[in-house]
Amino acid sequence: MHFKIGKTALIKLVAIGVFGVVAIGTNLFVERQRTSASADGPSASHTDAPGEDNCTSCHTSYPVNTGGGSVTITGLPHDYLPNQQIPLIVTTAHMNAVNYGFQMTAIDQLGRTVGTFTLPTQVPPKTQTVNGVVNNQNRTYVEHTRDGLFTPGVFNSNTWTFTWNAPAQRVGKIRFYVAGNGSNGDGFPSEDYIYTNATATLSGSAISNFDPDFQSDLAVYRPSNGVWYGYRLNDGGVISFQWGLASDKVTPGDYDGDGVTDFAVFRPSTGVWYIRNSGNQSQTIVQFGISSDIPAQGDFDGDGKTDIAVYRPSTGVWYLLQSTAGVGILQWGLSEDKPAQGDYDGDAKTDLAVYRPSQGVWYILRSNGAGPVFVNWGLSTDRLAHADHDGDGKTDIAVYRPSTGVWYRRFSGGGIGIVQFGLNGDIPSSADYDADGLADIALYRPSTGVWYFIRSSDNTVGILQFGLSGDIPIPAGYLGDAQIP
């Protein structure tokens, strides 16, 4: 250290950890050393993540998240890209605390560590990584060191910076859990305040999500007046906005990359796209397509923004207007095919794909260079229902059979799912309505304006009347057969 500290603070630095106490007395040291952290950094698995404790197990004076302080994670984008290097900042704050600490982890839906941490070059280092095991899953944590307990000249909080490196492929929703401590520096675990927090990042463009959270909203487009109506499941709020004409085809997507769905339509009569960007409420108007084209928007260049695209059935040709890669023209399909674009290989780029009703076959051209895939899955009368149903960051092949009301899903992570849910005439409208990172089985019933969905997080059924006869469910705007007259 190149600065002076008081005797009490010094005792805290040497003898007490932010997430557990190494007591000054020898007997107490022996008793606690197996379960407590030290000033050199807390022991693993104290972030309050699933299967973990938080530090109130030792610091028992106050309940967690009391006393007016906080711990926060900043810098995490709404959506991540494979191999993306994301600088993060963790801040623990509490008025008049002497020392501050933290521990953070990033895990997938199965509780496994996702990505890696790159620590800044500091002399002495203020952060470090440690490993732990929770429910037989290895987890990696980034946390403070002895020299990272406080910053000279900074009072009431402490901040740590490092980089989280995203995995090489999408793995669905990634959750970040953090715990922090604002301690009083007296050398004992009493009178210290513990804080916890959690946030997440998703693996793709927003699907029917009209606010910056991670939960899809129920939404419809009403052709009779060209108005979009959305119902936020997280707070019951309702939105409405006039954007379109009766003959327009809805083309929702995250065209500006802010994690919020933008109002967008394709006008067949003119081949013009009208997009209202949610980030700054600006308008984008682009002529791209002809009247017989089927809109097939997606993130084809992997930059986190939805790209304008159409499929031309008369020739089986795709026309892409990519936000970074420019115009792309590719032949992939026949006149009878339905566009079924999605990220089937998990590389953050939308793949060209079609469903051929006469054969019940999916033809997928993977963007990762691994070659095409042909999968027999469905009947000629089935409706498309592809989405990331298993939460691994890859689009799953799926169909809804109106004649029987049965869903047939083929999971990219392995296995199949067959569920009876719906009636003839219902429109598949899968999206992540419970914010767990998995697309839920969902239907919109045009005859009654009622939504039916099964929450993947707990298998409970949601039923909500939101819409009128003739409305178009927004999630279906991603499905090629929903755009065919």
Residue, then its C-alpha position, 0 to 999 in steps of 0.5 A: m500500500h502507498f497510503k495510510i490507513g487506520k488501525t481498525a481498517l488494517i485489522k479488517l483488511v488482514a483479518i476479515g473477508v467480505f463474505g465471511v470472517v477469519a476470526i482473530g482468535t485461533n480457535l475461532f479461526v479454526e472453526r470458520q476457516r472452512t466456510s468463511a472467506s478472507a480479505d484475500g477474497p470470499s470463498a466460492s458460491h455466495t452470490d445468491a444464485p440458484g443453489e447458493d447461499n449469500c453472506t448473511s450466513c456469517h454476517t448475521s446482523y442485518p437481513v440481506n438488502t437492507g441499510g440503504g446500500s446496493v450492489t450493481i452490475t453495469g455494462l451488460p447488453h440486452d443481447y450478447l453475440p458469440n465471442q463478444q468481449i463485454p466490459l463490466i463494472v460491479t459497484t458495491a455502495h454503502m454509506n460510511a462503510v470502510n471496506y467493500g467486496f463482491q463476488m459474481t458469476a454467470i450461468d446458463q439455465l442449467g446452472r453451468t458457468v458460461g463464458t470466461f472472465t478477463l481481469p485487468t492488469q493491475v499492480p497489485p491486482k484488485t480482482q481474481t477468479v475462483n472456482g466452486v461446485v454447485n449441484n454437481q455443476n462447476r462454476t467460476y466466480v470473479e471477486h475482489t482481492r485483499d488490495g481491492l477492498f477499497t480505493p484511496g480517496v473514494f468514499n461510500s462505495n467501491t468499483w471493480t472493472f473486468t471483461w466477460n467473454a461470451p461463449a463461442q455460440r449462443v446458449g440462450k439466456i445467461r444470468f448474472y448473480v452478484a453479492g456485495n458487502g459494505s463492512n464497518g472494518d471492526g474485524f468481526p462479522s457483525e454490523d456488516y451489510i450484505y447486498t445481492n442483485a441479478t441481471a441477464t443477457l439474451s441471445g437474440s433479437a427481441i420477439s414481441n417485447f416492447d420494453p427493455d425487460f426480458q419478457s415478451d408481451l402479448a401483442v396484436y396488429r389490427p388491420s382495420n385501423g392499422v394499430w398495434y396493441g401490446y399488453r405487458l405481462n410484467d405490470g399489466g400496462v397497455i400500449s397502442f400505436q398506429w403504424g400500418l394499413a389494412s393490407d400491410k404485413v406485420t414484420p416486427g423485429d429489433y431493427d435498431g439493436d436496442g433489445v426492444t421490438d420495433f413497429a414495422v410493416f411491409r406494404p405489398s402494393t408498393g414493396v416498401w418497408y415502414i419501420r419505427n425505431s424504438g430507440n429514438q422514435s425515428q422512421t426508416i422507409v425502404q423500398f425492398g421487394i415486390s407484391s408477391d414477396i413474403p417478408a422474412q426478416g432476421d439478423f442475417d449478418g449477426d450484428g444484433k439488429t434485424d435485417i430487412a429480407v423477403y422470400r420470393p416464392s415464384t423463383g425460390v430466391w431470398y433477397l437480404l438487405q443486411s445492416t452491415a453486409g449489404v445486399g444478399i441474393l441467394q436461391w434456396g427454395l421452391s415456389e410452394d415453400k414457406p420461409a422458416q428462417g431462424d438461427y438453427d446453428g447458434d452462431a447469432k446469424t439467421d439461417l435461410a430455411v424453408y418448409r416444403p409442405s408437399q414433403g413435410v421437409w425442412y431445408i436449412l442452410r446453416s450460416n456457420g459453413a457446416g452445410p445444409v440440413f434436411v429434416n422431415w418433420g411435419l405434414s402439409t397442413d401443419r403450421l410453422a411454430h419454430a422458436d428456441h423452445d429449449g433455451d439453448g440459443k438455437t432455433d428448434i424445428a416445430v409445427y402446430r397441427p390444426s386438425t388435432g391441436v397438437w404441437y410437435r417440437r424437435f429440440s436442437g439440444g436433443g429429444i422431442g416434445i409432443v403437446q396437445f394444446g389448441l384448436n383448429g383455427d388457432i395461430p401459433s404465437s410462441a415467445d418467452y412470456d415468462a422471461d426464463g429464456l425459453a419460448d413458450i407454447a402459445l396460441y392466439r384464437p382469432s375468433t375470440g381474441v383470447w391468448y393461451f400459453i404454457r409457461s415453460s418455467d412452471n408448466t402453468v397455463g395462462i389465459l388472457q383476452f387481448g384482441l379482437s376477431g381478425d387481429i394478427p398476433i405479433p409473434a406470428g409475424y416471424l413465421g412465414d406461413a402467417q404472411i401468406p394470403 
